[in-house]
Amino acid sequence: MTYSLILACIWGLAATLVALGPRRFHWPAAWALIAAGVPILGWVTLQNGPWVGLLVRAGGVWVLRWPVVFFLRRLRAVEPAE
């Protein structure tokens, strides 16, 4: 197992521990997890290939699904300029 995958697993454990904590820490911790997860995802993709990178990305989106849902809602709410 590469160091990038080990770090991705540690990221997943940290996300799980945050989810078990009080609700008031969820959003600040979500932003910190996103900031840490993007470089980890790039490293995993670089070392292990795009398919493993897509699997890790799917796991990250599964853990942090509410920021993704709110982002997609905001994208749909923006009306295109004429």
N, CA, C and O of each residue as an XYZ file, in Angstrom:
328
protein
N       0.851     -1.167      0.000
C       0.000      0.000      0.000
C       0.902      1.237      0.000
O       1.864      1.317      0.764
N       0.581      2.187     -0.858
C       1.408      3.389     -0.964
C       1.094      4.357      0.169
O       0.065      4.258      0.838
N       2.021      5.301      0.359
C       1.825      6.294      1.413
C       0.599      7.171      1.151
O      -0.063      7.613      2.090
N       0.306      7.417     -0.098
C      -0.859      8.239     -0.415
C      -2.158      7.536     -0.013
O      -3.081      8.182      0.484
N      -2.236      6.236     -0.222
C      -3.438      5.497      0.188
C      -3.542      5.409      1.710
O      -4.641      5.460      2.263
N      -2.414      5.279      2.377
C      -2.436      5.283      3.847
C      -2.949      6.621      4.353
O      -3.756      6.672      5.281
N      -2.478      7.714      3.738
C      -2.930      9.045      4.134
C      -4.413      9.232      3.827
O      -5.125      9.882      4.593
N      -4.884      8.671      2.721
C      -6.309      8.750      2.391
C      -7.141      7.976      3.418
O      -8.238      8.410      3.772
N      -6.644      6.859      3.891
C      -7.353      6.100      4.935
C      -7.384      6.869      6.250
O      -8.394      6.861      6.954
N      -6.291      7.526      6.579
C      -6.260      8.357      7.791
C      -7.250      9.509      7.655
O      -7.924      9.867      8.621
N      -7.341     10.095      6.451
C      -8.312     11.156      6.189
C      -9.732     10.628      6.421
O     -10.560     11.318      7.016
N     -10.011      9.416      5.957
C     -11.325      8.818      6.151
C     -11.640      8.567      7.619
O     -12.773      8.769      8.057
N     -10.647      8.130      8.374
C     -10.853      7.943      9.814
C     -11.099      9.278     10.511
O     -11.943      9.367     11.402
N     -10.370     10.305     10.111
C     -10.579     11.632     10.697
C     -11.982     12.139     10.383
O     -12.630     12.738     11.241
N     -12.454     11.904      9.167
C     -13.806     12.319      8.793
C     -14.851     11.576      9.618
O     -15.870     12.151     10.002
N     -14.601     10.315      9.885
C     -15.525      9.535     10.706
C     -15.555     10.044     12.138
O     -16.621     10.135     12.748
N     -14.391     10.375     12.673
C     -14.342     10.906     14.036
C     -15.029     12.262     14.135
O     -15.682     12.555     15.137
N     -14.888     13.083     13.114
C     -15.579     14.375     13.102
C     -17.086     14.164     13.070
O     -17.822     14.888     13.740
N     -17.554     13.191     12.305
C     -18.981     12.914     12.211
C     -19.557     12.445     13.541
O     -20.742     12.637     13.811
N     -18.719     11.830     14.370
C     -19.184     11.374     15.682
C     -19.210     12.498     16.710
O     -19.792     12.348     17.784
N     -18.585     13.614     16.383
C     -18.507     14.741     17.316
C     -19.768     15.589     17.310
O     -20.743     15.275     16.628
N     -19.731     16.677     18.087
C     -20.890     17.572     18.146
C     -21.155     18.253     16.800
O     -20.234     18.480     16.016
N     -22.409     18.571     16.548
C     -22.802     19.165     15.270
C     -22.159     20.516     15.004
O     -21.942     20.870     13.845
N     -21.854     21.269     16.030
C     -21.311     22.613     15.815
C     -19.925     22.583     15.161
O     -19.470     23.601     14.640
N     -19.256     21.436     15.184
C     -17.942     21.317     14.566
C     -17.997     20.732     13.153
O     -16.967     20.655     12.483
N     -19.169     20.323     12.693
C     -19.251     19.627     11.410
C     -18.826     20.497     10.232
O     -17.996     20.072      9.429
N     -19.376     21.709     10.110
C     -19.047     22.529      8.943
C     -17.615     23.035      8.956
O     -16.954     22.958      7.920
N     -17.090     23.553     10.076
C     -15.673     23.940     10.045
C     -14.747     22.763      9.748
O     -13.754     22.902      9.033
N     -15.082     21.618     10.300
C     -14.271     20.431     10.033
C     -14.424     19.970      8.587
O     -13.473     19.457      7.997
N     -15.612     20.149      8.012
C     -15.814     19.779      6.605
C     -14.923     20.626      5.709
O     -14.332     20.106      4.763
N     -14.817     21.913      5.988
C     -13.940     22.776      5.188
C     -12.486     22.366      5.344
O     -11.733     22.367      4.370
N     -12.088     22.019      6.549
C     -10.704     21.561      6.761
C     -10.452     20.234      6.051
O      -9.377     20.030      5.487
N     -11.432     19.332      6.073
C     -11.280     18.049      5.384
C     -11.224     18.231      3.868
O     -10.485     17.524      3.184
N     -12.000     19.175      3.347
C     -11.938     19.449      1.912
C     -10.570     20.007      1.548
O      -9.965     19.590      0.561
N     -10.080     20.964      2.357
C      -8.772     21.565      2.080
C      -7.647     20.537      2.148
O      -6.685     20.627      1.385
N      -7.751     19.578      3.034
C      -6.722     18.542      3.143
C      -6.938     17.436      2.117
O      -5.976     16.813      1.668
N      -8.191     17.186      1.740
C      -8.491     16.069      0.860
C      -8.145     16.289     -0.595
O      -7.836     15.333     -1.306
N      -8.190     17.529     -1.052
C      -7.895     17.786     -2.466
C      -6.447     17.421     -2.814
O      -6.229     16.717     -3.801
N      -5.447     17.873     -2.039
C      -4.082     17.439     -2.374
C      -3.859     15.933     -2.195
O      -3.111     15.316     -2.954
N      -4.504     15.354     -1.198
C      -4.382     13.908     -0.993
C      -4.950     13.168     -2.200
O      -4.364     12.191     -2.665
N      -6.088     13.635     -2.704
C      -6.692     13.016     -3.882
C      -5.775     13.123     -5.098
O      -5.642     12.171     -5.866
N      -5.152     14.272     -5.269
C      -4.209     14.423     -6.372
C      -3.020     13.488     -6.245
O      -2.568     12.910     -7.233
N      -2.516     13.341     -5.030
C      -1.377     12.455     -4.787
C      -1.748     10.998     -5.046
O      -0.987     10.249     -5.657
N      -2.941     10.606     -4.567
C      -3.407      9.232     -4.806
C      -3.534      8.973     -6.298
O      -3.121      7.919     -6.782
N      -4.096      9.915     -7.026
C      -4.264      9.748     -8.468
C      -2.919      9.677     -9.167
O      -2.742      8.883    -10.091
N      -1.977     10.490     -8.741
C      -0.647     10.495     -9.354
C       0.084      9.175     -9.118
O       0.707      8.641    -10.035
N       0.013      8.643     -7.892
C       0.749      7.424     -7.572
C       0.058      6.141     -8.020
O       0.727      5.173     -8.381
N      -1.265      6.125     -8.001
C      -1.983      4.864     -8.213
C      -2.831      4.820     -9.465
O      -3.394      3.773     -9.783
N      -2.940      5.910    -10.178
C      -3.695      5.922    -11.419
C      -5.086      6.515    -11.263
O      -5.570      6.724    -10.151
N      -5.720      6.781    -12.403
C      -7.011      7.469    -12.365
C      -8.151      6.641    -11.787
O      -9.060      7.202    -11.175
N      -8.130      5.328    -11.964
C      -9.236      4.513    -11.444
C      -9.253      4.494     -9.920
O     -10.314      4.599     -9.305
N      -8.089      4.360     -9.321
C      -8.008      4.400     -7.854
C      -8.352      5.804     -7.373
O      -9.010      5.970     -6.346
N      -7.903      6.821     -8.122
C      -8.251      8.197     -7.782
C      -9.754      8.428     -7.805
O     -10.294      9.118     -6.941
N     -10.431      7.849     -8.798
C     -11.892      7.975     -8.850
C     -12.570      7.259     -7.684
O     -13.570      7.746     -7.157
N     -12.039      6.121     -7.281
C     -12.607      5.413     -6.123
C     -12.434      6.213     -4.843
O     -13.354      6.302     -4.029
N     -11.244      6.798     -4.664
C     -11.003      7.614     -3.471
C     -11.879      8.857     -3.508
O     -12.401      9.284     -2.478
N     -12.041      9.439     -4.693
C     -12.914     10.610     -4.826
C     -14.354     10.251     -4.474
O     -15.030     11.011     -3.781
N     -14.822      9.105     -4.944
C     -16.185      8.671     -4.618
C     -16.345      8.483     -3.113
O     -17.384      8.824     -2.548
N     -15.319      7.942     -2.466
C     -15.375      7.799     -1.013
C     -15.414      9.142     -0.305
O     -16.134      9.307      0.680
N     -14.647     10.098     -0.799
C     -14.656     11.433     -0.209
C     -15.989     12.135     -0.388
O     -16.468     12.810      0.523
N     -16.593     11.978     -1.571
C     -17.902     12.584     -1.809
C     -18.964     11.900     -0.959
O     -19.914     12.545     -0.514
N     -18.813     10.617     -0.732
C     -19.761      9.895      0.111
C     -19.692     10.403      1.554
O     -20.723     10.562      2.207
N     -18.497     10.650      2.039
C     -18.336     11.128      3.415
C     -18.804     12.578      3.543
O     -19.483     12.931      4.507
N     -18.441     13.409      2.577
C     -18.783     14.829      2.613
C     -19.906     15.140      1.626
O     -19.773     16.049      0.807
N     -20.991     14.407      1.694
C     -22.040     14.561      0.696
C     -22.830     15.853      0.858
O     -23.310     16.385     -0.143
N     -22.989     16.389      2.077
C     -23.811     17.584      2.244
C     -23.179     18.824      1.632
O     -23.909     19.613      1.032
N     -21.870     19.054      1.742
C     -21.315     20.185      0.995
C     -21.512     20.047     -0.511
O     -21.723     21.045     -1.201
N     -21.446     18.834     -1.023
C     -21.664     18.618     -2.459
C     -23.120     18.891     -2.817
O     -23.391     19.512     -3.844
N     -24.056     18.442     -1.994
C     -25.478     18.673     -2.248
C     -25.774     20.168     -2.249
O     -26.465     20.656     -3.143
N     -25.263     20.903     -1.262
C     -25.515     22.342     -1.197
C     -24.875     23.068     -2.376
O     -25.452     24.026     -2.891
N     -23.703     22.633     -2.809
C     -23.049     23.235     -3.963
C     -23.876     23.015     -5.234
O     -24.045     23.935     -6.035
N     -24.386     21.802     -5.415
C     -25.202     21.519     -6.600
C     -26.517     22.290     -6.569
O     -26.990     22.736     -7.614
N     -27.115     22.456     -5.397
C     -28.330     23.260     -5.286
C     -28.050     24.712     -5.657
O     -28.851     25.352     -6.339
N     -26.923     25.222     -5.209
C     -26.563     26.603     -5.528
C     -26.319     26.763     -7.029
O     -26.690     27.782     -7.610
N     -25.704     25.773     -7.652
C     -25.482     25.841     -9.097
C     -26.813     25.857     -9.865
O     -26.953     26.575    -10.855
N     -27.771     25.074     -9.409
C     -29.068     25.034    -10.078
C     -29.860     26.316     -9.864
O     -30.664     26.695    -10.715
N     -29.640     26.997     -8.722
C     -30.383     28.205     -8.419
C     -29.905     29.397     -9.246
O     -30.660     30.347     -9.452
N     -28.678     29.357     -9.714
C     -28.152     30.464    -10.509
C     -28.755     30.385    -11.916
O     -28.599     29.386    -12.619
N     -29.436     31.445    -12.303
C     -30.035     31.474    -13.631
C     -29.031     31.983    -14.648
O     -28.261     32.899    -14.356
N     -29.030     31.408    -15.821
C     -28.072     31.870    -16.839
C     -28.401     33.278    -17.314
O     -29.570     33.657    -17.389
N     -27.377     34.044    -17.630
C     -27.559     35.390    -18.141
C     -28.006     35.344    -19.585
O     -27.570     34.490    -20.356
N     -28.870     36.263    -19.940
C     -29.358     36.294    -21.319
C     -28.614     37.288    -22.148
O     -28.900     37.440    -23.335
